[in-house]
Amino acid sequence: MSYTQETAETLALQALAWLAAHDDLLPVFLGSTGASEADLKERAADPVFLGAVLDFLMMDDAWVVSFCDDHSLPYERIMLARAALPGGEQVSWT
């Protein structure tokens, strides 16, 4: 499955809601991104911020598995969605 930016943003918003619902992970996300709780609402429509949400989620396989299992998604969907958002392009070093 390939993602458009719009469908990737939708998945990232689901991931943001999932993070917000996990009291143990939300402070970790806020601390690692420097975002405040107010930023969550203000930046939820920003594709760059949504990319950061998916980047954070992909930092731990257990988070990916938990999110995907909760949403009945294949595990690779997070990576595919991230690639469709700004900054998620594959870099070729050759």
mmCIF file of the C-alpha atoms, coordinates in Angstrom:
data_MODEL
# 
_entry.id   MODEL 
# 
loop_
_atom_site.group_PDB 
_atom_site.id 
_atom_site.type_symbol 
_atom_site.label_atom_id 
_atom_site.label_alt_id 
_atom_site.label_comp_id 
_atom_site.label_asym_id 
_atom_site.label_entity_id 
_atom_site.label_seq_id 
_atom_site.pdbx_PDB_ins_code 
_atom_site.Cartn_x 
_atom_site.Cartn_y 
_atom_site.Cartn_z 
_atom_site.occupancy 
_atom_site.B_iso_or_equiv 
_atom_site.pdbx_formal_charge 
_atom_site.auth_seq_id 
_atom_site.auth_comp_id 
_atom_site.auth_asym_id 
_atom_site.auth_atom_id 
_atom_site.pdbx_PDB_model_num 
ATOM 1  C CA . MET A 1 1  ? 0.000  0.000  0.000  1.00 0.00 ? 1  MET A CA 1 
ATOM 2  C CA . SER A 1 2  ? 1.272  3.448  -0.809 1.00 0.00 ? 2  SER A CA 1 
ATOM 3  C CA . TYR A 1 3  ? 0.241  6.489  1.155  1.00 0.00 ? 3  TYR A CA 1 
ATOM 4  C CA . THR A 1 4  ? -0.747 9.915  -0.038 1.00 0.00 ? 4  THR A CA 1 
ATOM 5  C CA . GLN A 1 5  ? 0.162  12.793 2.227  1.00 0.00 ? 5  GLN A CA 1 
ATOM 6  C CA . GLU A 1 6  ? -3.488 13.050 3.261  1.00 0.00 ? 6  GLU A CA 1 
ATOM 7  C CA . THR A 1 7  ? -3.798 9.396  4.291  1.00 0.00 ? 7  THR A CA 1 
ATOM 8  C CA . ALA A 1 8  ? -0.408 9.582  6.039  1.00 0.00 ? 8  ALA A CA 1 
ATOM 9  C CA . GLU A 1 9  ? -1.598 12.619 7.998  1.00 0.00 ? 9  GLU A CA 1 
ATOM 10 C CA . THR A 1 10 ? -4.719 10.711 9.035  1.00 0.00 ? 10 THR A CA 1 
ATOM 11 C CA . LEU A 1 11 ? -2.637 7.806  10.316 1.00 0.00 ? 11 LEU A CA 1 
ATOM 12 C CA . ALA A 1 12 ? -0.296 10.210 12.129 1.00 0.00 ? 12 ALA A CA 1 
ATOM 13 C CA . LEU A 1 13 ? -3.302 11.874 13.793 1.00 0.00 ? 13 LEU A CA 1 
ATOM 14 C CA . GLN A 1 14 ? -4.420 8.447  14.971 1.00 0.00 ? 14 GLN A CA 1 
ATOM 15 C CA . ALA A 1 15 ? -0.927 7.899  16.349 1.00 0.00 ? 15 ALA A CA 1 
ATOM 16 C CA . LEU A 1 16 ? -1.040 11.272 18.103 1.00 0.00 ? 16 LEU A CA 1 
ATOM 17 C CA . ALA A 1 17 ? -4.380 10.378 19.703 1.00 0.00 ? 17 ALA A CA 1 
ATOM 18 C CA . TRP A 1 18 ? -2.939 7.012  20.716 1.00 0.00 ? 18 TRP A CA 1 
ATOM 19 C CA . LEU A 1 19 ? 0.054  8.707  22.333 1.00 0.00 ? 19 LEU A CA 1 
ATOM 20 C CA . ALA A 1 20 ? -2.189 11.185 24.140 1.00 0.00 ? 20 ALA A CA 1 
ATOM 21 C CA . ALA A 1 21 ? -4.208 8.298  25.554 1.00 0.00 ? 21 ALA A CA 1 
ATOM 22 C CA . HIS A 1 22 ? -1.078 6.695  27.060 1.00 0.00 ? 22 HIS A CA 1 
ATOM 23 C CA . ASP A 1 23 ? -0.181 8.630  30.188 1.00 0.00 ? 23 ASP A CA 1 
ATOM 24 C CA . ASP A 1 24 ? 3.207  6.920  30.325 1.00 0.00 ? 24 ASP A CA 1 
ATOM 25 C CA . LEU A 1 25 ? 4.203  7.836  26.746 1.00 0.00 ? 25 LEU A CA 1 
ATOM 26 C CA . LEU A 1 26 ? 2.809  11.336 26.317 1.00 0.00 ? 26 LEU A CA 1 
ATOM 27 C CA . PRO A 1 27 ? 5.363  12.987 28.657 1.00 0.00 ? 27 PRO A CA 1 
ATOM 28 C CA . VAL A 1 28 ? 8.161  11.101 26.893 1.00 0.00 ? 28 VAL A CA 1 
ATOM 29 C CA . PHE A 1 29 ? 6.923  12.390 23.520 1.00 0.00 ? 29 PHE A CA 1 
ATOM 30 C CA . LEU A 1 30 ? 6.598  15.943 24.812 1.00 0.00 ? 30 LEU A CA 1 
ATOM 31 C CA . GLY A 1 31 ? 10.050 15.812 26.364 1.00 0.00 ? 31 GLY A CA 1 
ATOM 32 C CA . SER A 1 32 ? 11.733 14.382 23.287 1.00 0.00 ? 32 SER A CA 1 
ATOM 33 C CA . THR A 1 33 ? 10.121 16.835 20.874 1.00 0.00 ? 33 THR A CA 1 
ATOM 34 C CA . GLY A 1 34 ? 10.096 19.910 23.100 1.00 0.00 ? 34 GLY A CA 1 
ATOM 35 C CA . ALA A 1 35 ? 6.388  20.294 22.383 1.00 0.00 ? 35 ALA A CA 1 
ATOM 36 C CA . SER A 1 36 ? 3.873  21.381 24.981 1.00 0.00 ? 36 SER A CA 1 
ATOM 37 C CA . GLU A 1 37 ? 0.365  20.035 25.420 1.00 0.00 ? 37 GLU A CA 1 
ATOM 38 C CA . ALA A 1 38 ? -0.914 23.229 23.773 1.00 0.00 ? 38 ALA A CA 1 
ATOM 39 C CA . ASP A 1 39 ? 1.314  22.492 20.773 1.00 0.00 ? 39 ASP A CA 1 
ATOM 40 C CA . LEU A 1 40 ? -0.506 19.194 20.245 1.00 0.00 ? 40 LEU A CA 1 
ATOM 41 C CA . LYS A 1 41 ? -3.688 21.033 19.287 1.00 0.00 ? 41 LYS A CA 1 
ATOM 42 C CA . GLU A 1 42 ? -1.979 23.894 17.477 1.00 0.00 ? 42 GLU A CA 1 
ATOM 43 C CA . ARG A 1 43 ? 0.331  21.724 15.377 1.00 0.00 ? 43 ARG A CA 1 
ATOM 44 C CA . ALA A 1 44 ? -1.911 18.723 14.736 1.00 0.00 ? 44 ALA A CA 1 
ATOM 45 C CA . ALA A 1 45 ? -2.526 19.945 11.172 1.00 0.00 ? 45 ALA A CA 1 
ATOM 46 C CA . ASP A 1 46 ? 1.188  20.490 10.471 1.00 0.00 ? 46 ASP A CA 1 
ATOM 47 C CA . PRO A 1 47 ? 2.559  17.663 8.282  1.00 0.00 ? 47 PRO A CA 1 
ATOM 48 C CA . VAL A 1 48 ? 6.088  18.213 9.641  1.00 0.00 ? 48 VAL A CA 1 
ATOM 49 C CA . PHE A 1 49 ? 4.859  17.813 13.227 1.00 0.00 ? 49 PHE A CA 1 
ATOM 50 C CA . LEU A 1 50 ? 2.885  14.720 12.239 1.00 0.00 ? 50 LEU A CA 1 
ATOM 51 C CA . GLY A 1 51 ? 6.068  13.292 10.755 1.00 0.00 ? 51 GLY A CA 1 
ATOM 52 C CA . ALA A 1 52 ? 7.730  13.857 14.126 1.00 0.00 ? 52 ALA A CA 1 
ATOM 53 C CA . VAL A 1 53 ? 4.894  11.907 15.764 1.00 0.00 ? 53 VAL A CA 1 
ATOM 54 C CA . LEU A 1 54 ? 5.590  8.926  13.509 1.00 0.00 ? 54 LEU A CA 1 
ATOM 55 C CA . ASP A 1 55 ? 9.363  9.300  13.977 1.00 0.00 ? 55 ASP A CA 1 
ATOM 56 C CA . PHE A 1 56 ? 8.828  9.132  17.729 1.00 0.00 ? 56 PHE A CA 1 
ATOM 57 C CA . LEU A 1 57 ? 6.556  6.105  17.472 1.00 0.00 ? 57 LEU A CA 1 
ATOM 58 C CA . MET A 1 58 ? 9.141  4.274  15.366 1.00 0.00 ? 58 MET A CA 1 
ATOM 59 C CA . MET A 1 59 ? 11.805 4.756  18.053 1.00 0.00 ? 59 MET A CA 1 
ATOM 60 C CA . ASP A 1 60 ? 10.554 1.651  19.852 1.00 0.00 ? 60 ASP A CA 1 
ATOM 61 C CA . ASP A 1 61 ? 9.325  -1.520 18.189 1.00 0.00 ? 61 ASP A CA 1 
ATOM 62 C CA . ALA A 1 62 ? 7.035  -2.196 21.152 1.00 0.00 ? 62 ALA A CA 1 
ATOM 63 C CA . TRP A 1 63 ? 5.236  1.117  20.518 1.00 0.00 ? 63 TRP A CA 1 
ATOM 64 C CA . VAL A 1 64 ? 4.802  0.281  16.829 1.00 0.00 ? 64 VAL A CA 1 
ATOM 65 C CA . VAL A 1 65 ? 3.443  -3.158 17.662 1.00 0.00 ? 65 VAL A CA 1 
ATOM 66 C CA . SER A 1 66 ? 1.082  -1.809 20.307 1.00 0.00 ? 66 SER A CA 1 
ATOM 67 C CA . PHE A 1 67 ? -0.269 0.991  18.098 1.00 0.00 ? 67 PHE A CA 1 
ATOM 68 C CA . CYS A 1 68 ? -0.669 -1.248 15.063 1.00 0.00 ? 68 CYS A CA 1 
ATOM 69 C CA . ASP A 1 69 ? -2.286 -4.031 17.070 1.00 0.00 ? 69 ASP A CA 1 
ATOM 70 C CA . ASP A 1 70 ? -4.706 -1.523 18.630 1.00 0.00 ? 70 ASP A CA 1 
ATOM 71 C CA . HIS A 1 71 ? -5.661 -0.303 15.139 1.00 0.00 ? 71 HIS A CA 1 
ATOM 72 C CA . SER A 1 72 ? -5.461 -3.673 13.327 1.00 0.00 ? 72 SER A CA 1 
ATOM 73 C CA . LEU A 1 73 ? -2.728 -2.413 11.001 1.00 0.00 ? 73 LEU A CA 1 
ATOM 74 C CA . PRO A 1 74 ? 0.269  -4.207 9.529  1.00 0.00 ? 74 PRO A CA 1 
ATOM 75 C CA . TYR A 1 75 ? 3.441  -3.063 11.290 1.00 0.00 ? 75 TYR A CA 1 
ATOM 76 C CA . GLU A 1 76 ? 5.036  -1.576 8.182  1.00 0.00 ? 76 GLU A CA 1 
ATOM 77 C CA . ARG A 1 77 ? 2.228  0.964  7.782  1.00 0.00 ? 77 ARG A CA 1 
ATOM 78 C CA . ILE A 1 78 ? 3.930  3.429  10.126 1.00 0.00 ? 78 ILE A CA 1 
ATOM 79 C CA . MET A 1 79 ? 7.052  3.474  7.952  1.00 0.00 ? 79 MET A CA 1 
ATOM 80 C CA . LEU A 1 80 ? 5.028  3.784  4.754  1.00 0.00 ? 80 LEU A CA 1 
ATOM 81 C CA . ALA A 1 81 ? 3.009  6.674  6.163  1.00 0.00 ? 81 ALA A CA 1 
ATOM 82 C CA . ARG A 1 82 ? 6.174  8.395  7.403  1.00 0.00 ? 82 ARG A CA 1 
ATOM 83 C CA . ALA A 1 83 ? 7.670  8.226  3.914  1.00 0.00 ? 83 ALA A CA 1 
ATOM 84 C CA . ALA A 1 84 ? 4.671  10.188 2.568  1.00 0.00 ? 84 ALA A CA 1 
ATOM 85 C CA . LEU A 1 85 ? 5.183  13.112 4.949  1.00 0.00 ? 85 LEU A CA 1 
ATOM 86 C CA . PRO A 1 86 ? 7.776  15.909 4.651  1.00 0.00 ? 86 PRO A CA 1 
ATOM 87 C CA . GLY A 1 87 ? 11.226 14.715 5.659  1.00 0.00 ? 87 GLY A CA 1 
ATOM 88 C CA . GLY A 1 88 ? 10.368 11.058 5.225  1.00 0.00 ? 88 GLY A CA 1 
ATOM 89 C CA . GLU A 1 89 ? 11.917 10.577 1.805  1.00 0.00 ? 89 GLU A CA 1 
ATOM 90 C CA . GLN A 1 90 ? 14.454 7.817  1.370  1.00 0.00 ? 90 GLN A CA 1 
ATOM 91 C CA . VAL A 1 91 ? 17.928 9.300  1.167  1.00 0.00 ? 91 VAL A CA 1 
ATOM 92 C CA . SER A 1 92 ? 20.347 7.805  -1.321 1.00 0.00 ? 92 SER A CA 1 
ATOM 93 C CA . TRP A 1 93 ? 23.937 8.296  -0.222 1.00 0.00 ? 93 TRP A CA 1 
ATOM 94 C CA . THR A 1 94 ? 25.437 7.047  -3.475 1.00 0.00 ? 94 THR A CA 1 
# 
